Amino acid sequence: MTELYFVRHAHADYSEDEFRRPLSLKGIKGVERVTSLFNDQRIDAVYSSPYKRAIQTVQGIAKYHDVPIQTVDALKERQLANGAMENFREALQRVWQEPSFAWTGGESNQQAMTRAVQSLQSIILSHPHDNIVIGTHGNIMVLMMQSFDTQYDYAFWQKLTMPDVYRLSFHELTLLEVERVWQDY
């Protein structure tokens, strides 16, 4: 069995530079709690989106367990559109309602899911019987989860926190169980 932990990044300061956007002070405090969740567990590998906020969120876990962070470009957040959208929530809701629809310069849900799931499956198959942490983002995380179980959708995405942590148990590529392990305080 492979135990995969999706760690959605902690709160980040807004910036149009998605790649270098750092965690906020609030986010840095959240990272301490995220790291402590994994102190009593065996962690065999840590992967992350290449975005700074995702890497920062899992750095403490990697350091504590003395494993490198392996960045995977395909795990980056979905590109919604070129530039900022006037009404982000409405724009996002549309791509969830119409999985093949994409805004100009953006990815559809189908495109983003295909990109990320191919890498996710490779990671899972490379780590049978391992405990893996993946530093990720809300949209792409839910799309990856949805590829295994359609109950993970826009409404589920809306309930996520920053940070958030979900454990997914796999036998090969079969999803057996999902559990939220993050507790808001």
PyMOL commands that set and color helices and strands:
alter all, ss='L'
color gray80, all
select helices_A, chain A and resi 25-37+52-64+73-75+88-97+109-126+138-146+154-158
alter helices_A, ss='H'
color red, helices_A
select strands_A, chain A and resi 2-8+45-48+69-71+131-136+164-171+174-180
alter strands_A, ss='S'
color yellow, strands_A
deselect
rebuild
show_as cartoon
